[in-house]
Amino acid sequence: MRKKIYDILEMTNPNDVMSKSFSIFIVSLILINVVCIVLESINEVNLQYRTIFLVIEIISTMIFATEYCLRLWSCVESDGVHAYPIRTRIKYALKPLAIVDLLAFLPSILQLLFPGIDLRFLRILRLLRVFKLTRYFSSFELLLNVLHEERKSLAGIFVLLLVILTLAASALYLVERDIQPDKFGSIPQAMWWAIAALTTVGYGDVYPLSAPGKVLGSLVTIVGIGMVALPSGILASAFSEQMRRKRESLQLVIDDALEDGNIDVSELRSIQELGHTLGLSESQIIDLVKHSRSIFELEHQDREEP
């Protein structure tokens, strides 16, 4: 029974009806909760539908808590961890996704246990439930991998941005402090304009009036366009590289499975799991397998010909 629950929760078989149904149910529940939390912030709506929101919250909290307990209980079914159940459960509980699962229901339990305490901050924490979606969409996992791989490059860009921000704010402070002491009277005040200029947002509430200030503002805006484009280019390139690696991995898995001329059930399941992480549909995976099989058969025939 524990193995079956583990397979359903972790979707070890992407084609399993129960796993798919459970995933759709949890995703739908998360979206409903996010909508309810947003609507609760509107006083008129909250007063009118408070009972409905409370019922949805209680039911959702029970479901999320049950899911977390089942995941914690069944995590020992992962490969090779039966011998150390306590250590495995502690290790699982410290994983980022497990912490997100815990935070999905813990604020609500505290809110229900202590109704007389102002827990508006904990109420906002319920929005963390949206991060549970990362478990059910492989693109989120791929994006997190990209951010982790490029963390040093992104950190370098962030440091460079801070340096340019400080220099731009300092320069405009020197130029505009006598003309607009209320807006550029200090470097921290000038930083608000520098942030808007570097990010090319341009709120328009603070802007230079002197000619040197306008020239400096134009230069900062031009630099800002390049600074915004840098992290976008790095992330796009890294994302494409991740997709290329996964496609190559999928092709290698298919080629290895075809070594004996036949793909068994376990090999097909591995191919399907990897294909789903790439966002490929069942038909696309099957077409790719058929194409690889035809190439394998042609190469095999060429080897047999004298």
Secondary structure, 3 states (H helix, E strand, C coil): CHHHHHHHHHCCCCCCHHHHHHHHHHHHHHHHHHHHHHHHCCHHHHHHHHHHHHHHHHHHHHHHHHHHHHHHHHHHHCCCCCCCHHHHHHHHHCCHHHHHHHHHHHHHHHHHHCCCCCCHHHHHHHHHHHHHHHHCCHHHHHHHHHHHHCHHHHHHHHHHHHHHHHHHHHHHHHHHCCCCHHHHCCHHHHHHHHHHHHCCCCCCCCCCCCHHHHHHHHHHHHHHHHHHHHHHHHHHHHHHHHHHHHHHHHHHHHHHHHHHCCCCHHHHHHHHHHHHHCCCCHHHHHHHHHHHHHHHHHHHHHHHCC
